[in-house]
Amino acid sequence: ANNITLAEWDGNSWKPSSLPPFLGQNITAGTFNDNIIVFGKSINEPAGFKLEVNNQWTTINEGLENFQVEEVKQFAQLNDQLIAIGTFKDKSNDNDENILVFDGSKWSKTELTVDNIEQAFSYKNNVLISGDFDDNGSLKGIGTIYNDRALVQVRAYNDKNRNCTKDANEEWVSNYPIELDNNEYLTTNDAGIV
């Protein structure tokens, strides 16, 4: 007689899920370190994340006081971090965020600049993402999230008058040597963009 939000397949048949009954609607389920993670809302409790470890459910909402969680679409794991894909409003600046990250103790936003991510998929040590996003003009539609590296974009121009400002008569330079951390890298594309 009750509406069932989640069902489990035991290998032979479907049955109502044993996930916590307080999550009565808008449930998103995933895994984190081989444990079940769920997000949901109910009449009795505010929206939140719960993690099952050894048949015990623990609320993991530390850091969420900074965000209004509108929706959680999916979970993916990247090394020891849990990524939630959805719609999150940053209360400090009213900006919409597409990704929250749980580091094992606290939720926070990332430094990623991609938006409109539709799906995430954990594969080995990678998280693949797809959607209608533009990663700094170099990649559209599908990509990989890394939490241990950054994209560096460099443009070089011939500063003829040496005023450290690009003037209209100063052209962009391609293949100009750029030094990062005492290692020299060469640009390979047009207009001096790495």
C-alpha positions as CSV (number, residue, x, y, z in Angstrom):
1,A,0.0,0.0,0.0
2,N,3.0,2.3,0.4
3,N,4.9,4.0,-2.4
4,I,8.3,2.5,-2.8
5,T,11.1,4.8,-3.9
6,L,13.9,2.2,-4.2
7,A,13.9,-1.5,-4.9
8,E,16.8,-4.0,-4.6
9,W,17.5,-7.0,-6.9
10,D,18.7,-10.0,-4.8
11,G,19.7,-12.1,-7.9
12,N,16.2,-13.6,-8.3
13,S,13.6,-11.0,-7.7
14,W,13.0,-7.4,-6.8
15,K,12.0,-6.4,-3.3
16,P,11.6,-3.1,-1.4
17,S,14.9,-1.6,-0.5
18,S,16.3,-1.9,3.0
19,L,17.7,1.6,2.8
20,P,16.7,3.8,5.8
21,P,13.0,4.5,5.8
22,F,13.5,8.2,6.8
23,L,14.6,8.8,3.2
24,G,11.1,8.9,1.8
25,Q,11.6,10.8,-1.4
26,N,14.1,12.1,-3.9
27,I,16.6,9.4,-3.1
28,T,19.9,9.1,-4.9
29,A,22.1,6.1,-4.1
30,G,25.7,5.3,-4.8
31,T,28.8,3.8,-3.2
32,F,31.7,5.3,-1.4
33,N,34.6,3.1,-0.3
34,D,32.4,0.0,-0.9
35,N,29.7,1.4,1.4
36,I,26.3,2.6,0.4
37,I,25.8,6.4,0.3
38,V,22.3,7.9,-0.1
39,F,20.8,11.4,-0.4
40,G,17.2,12.0,0.3
41,K,14.5,14.1,1.9
42,S,11.6,13.3,4.2
43,I,9.0,15.0,6.3
44,N,10.7,14.0,9.6
45,E,14.3,15.0,8.7
46,P,15.9,17.7,6.5
47,A,17.6,16.7,3.3
48,G,20.9,15.0,3.9
49,F,23.5,12.4,3.0
50,K,23.7,9.1,4.9
51,L,26.5,6.5,4.7
52,E,26.0,2.9,5.8
53,V,29.1,1.3,7.4
54,N,28.7,-2.1,9.1
55,N,24.9,-1.9,9.0
56,Q,25.0,1.5,10.8
57,W,23.7,4.6,9.1
58,T,25.7,7.8,9.7
59,T,24.7,11.3,8.7
60,I,27.5,13.0,6.8
61,N,26.3,16.6,6.4
62,E,29.4,18.5,7.7
63,G,29.9,21.5,5.4
64,L,26.4,21.4,4.0
65,E,25.4,24.4,6.1
66,N,27.2,26.4,3.4
67,F,25.0,25.1,0.6
68,Q,21.4,24.6,-0.3
69,V,21.1,21.2,-1.9
70,E,18.5,21.4,-4.7
71,E,19.2,18.0,-6.3
72,V,21.7,15.2,-6.3
73,K,21.8,13.3,-9.6
74,Q,24.7,10.9,-9.1
75,F,27.7,9.9,-7.0
76,A,31.2,9.0,-8.2
77,Q,34.4,8.3,-6.3
78,L,37.8,9.7,-7.2
79,N,40.5,8.2,-5.1
80,D,39.4,8.8,-1.5
81,Q,36.9,11.6,-2.4
82,L,33.2,11.3,-3.1
83,I,31.8,13.5,-5.8
84,A,28.2,14.5,-5.9
85,I,26.8,15.7,-9.2
86,G,23.7,17.9,-8.9
87,T,22.5,21.4,-8.2
88,F,23.9,23.2,-5.1
89,K,23.5,26.8,-4.2
90,D,26.5,28.4,-2.5
91,K,24.9,30.4,0.3
92,S,27.9,32.8,0.6
93,N,27.5,34.2,-2.9
94,D,24.2,32.7,-4.3
95,N,26.1,31.0,-7.1
96,D,25.0,27.6,-8.4
97,E,27.5,24.8,-8.2
98,N,27.4,21.6,-10.2
99,I,29.7,19.5,-8.0
100,L,30.3,19.0,-4.3
101,V,33.2,16.9,-2.9
102,F,33.2,14.9,0.3
103,D,36.8,14.3,1.6
104,G,35.8,11.8,4.2
105,S,34.9,14.4,6.8
106,K,33.4,17.4,5.1
107,W,31.5,18.6,2.0
108,S,32.9,21.5,0.0
109,K,32.9,22.9,-3.5
110,T,35.7,22.3,-6.0
111,E,37.9,24.6,-8.0
112,L,36.5,23.1,-11.2
113,T,35.1,25.6,-13.7
114,V,33.0,23.2,-15.7
115,D,29.3,23.5,-15.4
116,N,26.1,21.7,-16.7
117,I,27.5,18.2,-15.9
118,E,24.8,15.6,-16.6
119,Q,26.5,12.4,-15.7
120,A,29.6,11.0,-13.9
121,F,31.0,7.6,-14.1
122,S,33.8,6.0,-11.9
123,Y,36.2,4.0,-13.9
124,K,39.4,2.6,-12.2
125,N,41.0,5.7,-10.7
126,N,39.2,8.2,-12.9
127,V,35.8,10.0,-12.9
128,L,34.5,10.5,-16.4
129,I,31.9,13.3,-16.9
130,S,29.6,14.2,-19.7
131,G,27.2,17.0,-20.4
132,D,26.8,20.4,-22.0
133,F,29.9,22.0,-20.6
134,D,32.9,23.9,-21.9
135,D,36.2,23.4,-20.2
136,N,38.1,26.6,-20.9
137,G,37.3,26.4,-24.6
138,S,39.4,23.2,-25.1
139,L,37.0,20.4,-24.4
140,K,33.2,20.0,-24.9
141,G,30.8,17.3,-24.0
142,I,33.0,14.7,-22.2
143,G,36.0,14.8,-19.9
144,T,37.8,13.5,-16.9
145,I,37.9,15.0,-13.4
146,Y,41.3,15.1,-11.7
147,N,41.8,16.2,-8.2
148,D,45.6,16.3,-8.3
149,R,46.4,18.6,-11.3
150,A,45.3,21.8,-12.9
151,L,44.9,23.3,-16.3
152,V,47.2,26.1,-17.1
153,Q,46.3,28.4,-19.9
154,V,49.0,30.7,-21.2
155,R,49.0,33.4,-23.9
156,A,52.2,35.1,-25.0
157,Y,52.6,38.2,-27.1
158,N,55.5,40.3,-28.4
159,D,55.7,43.2,-26.0
160,K,57.4,45.6,-28.5
161,N,57.3,48.6,-26.2
162,R,57.9,46.6,-23.0
163,N,55.0,48.1,-21.0
164,C,53.7,44.7,-19.9
165,T,50.4,45.4,-21.7
166,K,49.2,43.9,-25.0
167,D,48.7,46.7,-27.5
168,A,46.8,46.4,-30.7
169,N,50.0,46.2,-32.8
170,E,51.5,43.5,-30.7
171,E,50.8,40.0,-32.1
172,W,50.3,36.7,-30.2
173,V,53.3,34.4,-30.3
174,S,53.0,30.6,-30.7
175,N,55.4,28.0,-29.4
176,Y,56.9,30.3,-26.8
177,P,58.9,28.6,-24.0
178,I,57.0,28.7,-20.7
179,E,58.7,27.7,-17.4
180,L,56.7,26.1,-14.6
181,D,58.4,24.8,-11.5
182,N,61.8,25.1,-13.1
183,N,60.6,22.9,-16.0
184,E,60.4,24.3,-19.5
185,Y,57.3,23.6,-21.6
186,L,56.6,24.7,-25.1
187,T,53.3,25.8,-26.4
188,T,52.1,23.8,-29.4
189,N,49.0,25.5,-30.7
190,D,48.2,28.7,-32.5
191,A,48.2,32.2,-30.9
192,G,50.4,31.1,-28.0
193,I,47.7,29.3,-26.0
194,V,48.7,26.2,-24.0
